Amino acid sequence: MDSLTLVMLAVLAVLVFFMFRNGRKRKRDQEALQATMVPGADVMTNFGMYGTIIAIDEEANKVELQIAPGVIVEIHRQTIARVVEPVVADELDDESVQAIDSLNEPEFGQRVADLDTDTTDQPKKGDA
């Protein structure tokens, strides 16, 4: 065999290896998602709808999803893309702190003294 054939076989072997590896990873991720899908979990579907799982029918492969109070839809189990984890805001990051601080800054052309005192109750100089 010539060297070109060996290189082509090596590239083919690497591609097949990565195909199997990606397939196993995808299967493992899907099994992890299925394990976290329990009634009461907040989920997002493939088409962007958020809701709470009410019931799971294993035999029919269907999920009852509450998308609004009193509104329950029945979807295929595999259309659930991910379980939505609640966001915990224990600590504020630097960007959030800067955004909050910028709310207290004066607008362009506004004096700092104007922010501290309320001049709406005081008469203007021309008013007597």
C-alpha positions in Angstrom: 0.0 0.0 0.0 1.1 3.5 -0.7 1.3 6.3 1.9 -1.8 8.1 0.5 -4.0 5.1 1.1 -2.7 4.7 4.7 -3.4 8.4 5.4 -6.9 8.1 4.0 -7.6 5.0 6.1 -6.2 6.8 9.2 -8.5 9.8 8.6 -11.5 7.5 8.0 -10.7 5.7 11.3 -10.5 9.0 13.2 -13.9 10.1 11.7 -15.5 6.8 12.7 -14.1 7.1 16.2 -15.5 10.7 16.7 -18.9 9.6 15.3 -19.2 6.8 17.9 -17.9 9.1 20.6 -20.5 11.9 19.8 -23.3 9.3 19.6 -22.4 8.0 23.1 -22.2 11.5 24.5 -25.6 12.5 23.0 -27.1 9.3 24.4 -25.7 10.0 27.8 -27.0 13.6 27.8 -30.4 12.4 26.7 -30.5 9.8 29.6 -29.5 12.5 32.1 -32.3 14.8 30.8 -34.8 11.9 31.1 -33.7 11.3 34.7 -34.4 14.9 35.6 -37.8 15.0 33.9 -40.1 14.5 36.8 -43.6 15.9 37.5 -43.1 19.4 38.9 -40.0 20.2 36.9 -39.9 23.4 34.9 -38.8 22.6 31.3 -38.3 24.2 27.9 -39.4 22.5 24.7 -37.5 22.4 21.4 -39.9 25.0 20.0 -39.3 27.5 22.9 -42.3 26.9 25.1 -41.8 26.9 28.9 -44.0 25.0 31.3 -44.2 22.7 34.2 -44.5 18.9 33.9 -47.8 17.7 35.3 -47.6 14.0 34.3 -45.5 11.7 32.2 -47.0 8.7 30.3 -44.1 6.3 29.7 -46.1 3.9 27.5 -47.4 6.6 25.1 -44.2 8.6 25.4 -46.2 11.8 26.1 -45.9 14.6 28.7 -48.7 16.8 30.1 -47.2 20.3 30.3 -48.9 23.2 32.1 -48.0 26.3 30.1 -50.2 28.7 32.1 -52.5 28.3 35.1 -55.2 25.9 34.0 -53.8 25.4 30.5 -52.4 21.9 30.0 -51.0 20.7 26.6 -49.9 17.2 25.7 -46.6 16.9 23.9 -44.2 14.2 22.8 -41.6 13.4 25.4 -38.7 14.0 23.1 -39.6 17.6 22.4 -38.4 18.6 25.8 -35.1 20.2 25.2 -33.9 20.9 28.8 -34.9 21.2 32.4 -34.8 24.9 33.5 -32.9 25.4 36.7 -34.1 28.2 38.9 -31.7 31.2 38.9 -30.3 32.0 42.3 -29.0 35.5 42.8 -27.0 35.1 46.0 -24.2 37.4 45.0 -24.2 40.2 42.6 -21.5 40.3 39.9 -19.6 43.4 39.1 -21.8 44.3 36.1 -24.9 44.2 38.2 -23.4 46.4 40.8 -22.2 48.9 38.2 -25.7 48.9 36.6 -27.3 49.7 40.0 -24.7 52.4 40.7 -25.4 54.0 37.3 -29.1 54.5 38.3 -28.0 56.9 40.9 -25.8 59.0 38.6 -27.1 62.3 37.3 -28.2 62.6 33.7 -26.3 64.5 31.1 -26.4 68.2 32.0 -28.1 67.6 35.4 -26.4 69.0 38.5 -25.7 66.8 41.4 -27.2 69.4 43.8 -30.5 69.1 41.8 -30.7 65.4 42.7 -30.4 66.0 46.5 -33.0 68.7 46.9 -36.6 68.8 45.8 -37.3 72.2 44.3 -40.9 71.6 43.3 -42.3 73.1 46.5 -40.1 76.3 46.4 -41.3 79.3 44.4 -39.1 80.4 41.6 -37.4 83.8 41.7 -39.8 85.5 39.3 -42.9 84.2 41.1 -44.0 86.3 44.1 
